[in-house]
Amino acid sequence: MLEIYNKVNITVPEDTDNPFLKGYFAPMGTEYTANTDSLKVIGEIPKDLHGIYVRNSHTQVLAPLGHYHPFDGDGMVQAVYFKDGKAEYRNRFIRTVGFLAEQAAGKSLWPGILEPHLATYRGWGAIGAMKDNAGTDLIHHAGKLLASMSQGSEPYRLNPITLETEGVDSWGKDVMPFGVSSHYKVDLKTGELMFFNFGEQYPYMNYGVVDRNNKLVHYVPIELPGARWPHDMGITKNYTILHDLPMFFDPIQLNKGIRQLKFFPNIPSRFEIVPRYGDNSDIRWFEATPCYILHISNSYEIGDEVIMDGCISTQPAGPDVGKQGGDLYNKIRAHLDKHQTQTHMYRWRFNLKTGETIEECIDDEVTEFPVVSNDYMGYEYRYSYNTLFKKGDWLFAGLKKYDLLTGKMTRYEYGDGRYGSEPQIARRIGAVEEDDGYLINIITDMNENRSECVIFNAKEIEAGPIATIILPERVNNGTHGTWIEGDRIHGER
């Protein structure tokens, strides 16, 4: 079976000079449904692999309003459903209010992250001027996918099998105007989802918990000194770790209505450790080296300590928000180039008894997008799978596996002209060990002008894929993904 579900008209000019709208980043307008009876499979799909690999992406459909940044495109989800040694593939646009409004108008109505001052309509997110594209993050919870953009979205739910957009969740009205920000976390042992959002008005951050039955059961303000620009959070068995980092809009300029994103190297990073159902009065504050953090690998508790592993940058660069000048595309590359920001694996240890913070460098090689098994999220773990990057570009060049117990590191590089996205760990049916399963990713081969869903043995990624599924069309650059275990597709365990 190979069916075209729908075609969306792409109006991005073919002769654009924007490198983030052509080549590997060129938009994909066709939505497919296909299975391995019609798709070529190299190798053999494991029969003990059951669940759904899902990946989000920004796919610009209409000619952009103003300067396009690769985080501006409409959300499109790619998914591969595995069962009994076979697979079924789908890709669908996330039909947010913004997407539908622009489709009806036949043109872009909202600017992107670089030029919020061009907005003429009420928008979404922390800035309040952008289209809600829901194209950054997604996770599965309570039988549905939840998709969002990094600056804050309404909580859009999708059917995990059909990928149909089912609309804003019932509790969405209670978290507006800032919605939910990437990256939310699910504790598989309790079925609870923890999230945060942020904005430019006091108290500048909110924190919430959604229970296993998809009820918003906790939502409280978190007071910060001013408007911030956080991106991730951590959870443990008992706590949530929220970030107050010294890269944010210059407050003096912001008071004048000018958004100038800056890194303040003389201001310490601050981390708020709050009980899962705590509020502002329960927070324990910890200070650390000034830095920016995009993504956390995992967090957990040992004795009096809360430990957080993630990718640190002590010389970060952010989107050049505001009026543009100079070489715009090189500016975009500069802030996305992980080799320039020198992002690498790091550990923070927060002692709840003494109030001390201990910091440790795990590895100085440039990596980002760390992922761990869903089963270990918030609990002591051993393995982190990180992404390697091509120097000078926003291109995912390979994988690196960290054994945090022994210190062993292994890697796999995709090869020239081949680029991936964030991988996901799928533990096999009956797995006992943490890495007893598979690592799944989508790789785009620009040499062959095709995309592949690849499956690695998670124990030995250096051996390369054990199975490759050739997808119906080359897909564009994507960011975050998630894995849905077969026994969680219709609800929490």
Residue, then its C-alpha position, 0 to 999 in steps of 0.5 A: m500500500l502506498e497512498i497519497y493522503n493529501k497534497v498541500n500547495i507550496t508557494v515558497p519561491e523555487d529561486t529563493d536565496n534562503p539556504f534554509l528553504k531549499g536543498y535539505f531544507a526544501p518543504m515537503g507538501t505531500e502527505y503519505t500513508a504507506n507500509t512495508d508491502s510497498l516500501k523497500v526494506i534493507g535488512e530485517i525489521p525486528k519482530d520484537l519491536h513494537g511501537i511508534y517512532v514519531r519525529n516533528s519538523h518545521t516545513q514552510v508551506l507558504a512564502p514567508l512573511g519577512h525573513y525565514h528562520p528554520f524554526d518558523g515552518d509549519g509543523m509536520v509529523q513523520a511516524v513509523y508504526f512497528k509491529d510483528g516485523k512490519a512497518e507503516y509510515r505516515n506524515r501529516f501537517i499539524r493543523t493548528v489554528g495558524f496553519l488553517a488560517e494561512q491556508a484559508a488566506g493563501k498567504s503567510l499572516w504571521p512573521g517568524i522568530l526573527e521579526p516579531h515587530l512585523a506582526t499585525y495579528r495577535g500571535w502565540g508564544a512567549i513573544g505573543a507575535m508568532k504563529d503557533n506552528a507546533g513544529t518543535d517538540l512532541i511527546h506521547h501522553a495519555g493515549k495522544l501525541l502532544a505537539s508544541m513549538s519552543q516559544g509556547s503553544e496551545p497544547y495540540r493533541l494528535n492521534p498517535i496512529t493516524l496523526e490526525t490533529e484533534g485540536v487543542d486539549s481541553w485544559g488548553k484554556d487554563v494555560m494561555p496566553f503562554g501555553v506549553s513550552s518544549h520540553y515537557k516530560v512524562d514519568l512512565k511510572t506515574g503517567e504524569l506529564m510535567f511542563f512549564n511556560f514563560g513570557e514577558q509579563y510577571p511572574y515570567m514562568n508557570y509550571g504544571v502537572v497533567d495526570r495520567n488521565n489527561k487532567l490538569v491537576h497542578y498549575v502554579p506561577i514561578e516568580l523570576p527576576g524578569a523575562r527569560w528564555p528557557h528551553d528545557m526542564g528536568i524531572t526526578k521521582n520527587y522534583t522538577i528542575l526549572h531553569d533561569l539562565p543568563m541568556f535573555f532579552d536585554p531588560i532595558q531594551l525590552n522596556k522600550g519595546i526592543r527585543q535584543l537577545k543577549f548572553f550575560p556572562n557575569i550573571p550566574s545560572r540559577f536552577e529551581i528545584v521544586p517538589r512535583y506538586g510544589d509551588n513558588s514557596d517550596i523552591r530551592w535555588f541553586e547557582a552555577t556557572p553562567c551558561y545556556i542549556l538547550h537540552i537535558s539528557n536526564s535527571y535523578e536523585i541519589g541520597d541528598e543529591v539531585i543530579m542533572d545531566g545535559c548539554i552546556s554552552t558557556q558561549p551561547a548564541g541565540p536568534d538575532v531577534g529584531k531588525q535584521g542587518g548584515d549577512l542574515y544567513n551566516k548569523i542564523r548558521a552561527h547561532l545554530d552551529k554547535h561547534q561555535t557554541q561548543t555545546h557538550m555533555y555536562r553534569w550538575r549535582f545539587n545537594l539539597k542538604t548543604g545547598e552546594t552545587i558541584e559541576e562536572c564535565i562529562d565530555d568535551e566533544v561537541t554533541e547535543f540532542p541527548v536522549v534516554s529511554n522513556d522508562y528511565m526518564g527521571y530515574e537513575y540511568r546509564y546510557s545517553y544517546n547524543t547527536l554529532f554535528k557537521k561543523g559550520d552547519w545546522l546538520f546532524a552528522g551522526l550519533k554518540k552513545y555514552d555509558l555513564l557507568t564505565g565512561k565508554m563512548t561509541r559512535y556512528e557517523y552517517g557519511d558525506g551528504r547524509y543527515g539525521s535528526e534526534p534519535q529515539i530508544a525503543r526497548r524491545i519486548g521483554a527487555v531487561e537491560e536499559d539498552d536492550g532494544y533499538l535506536i531509531n532515526i530518520i536519515t536523509d541522503m542528499n546523494e540519493n535524494r531519499s530518506e530512510c528510517v533506520i534501526f540500530n541495535a542500541k547496544e552497538i550503534e557503531a555497527g550501523p543500521i540492522a534495518t533500513i526502510i526507504l520512505p516514499e519521498r525525501v523529507n526535510n530537516g527535522t528536530h525532536g522525536t519521541w518513541i511510543e511503546g506498544d503498550r502505551i499507544h492507547g493510554e498510560r500503563 
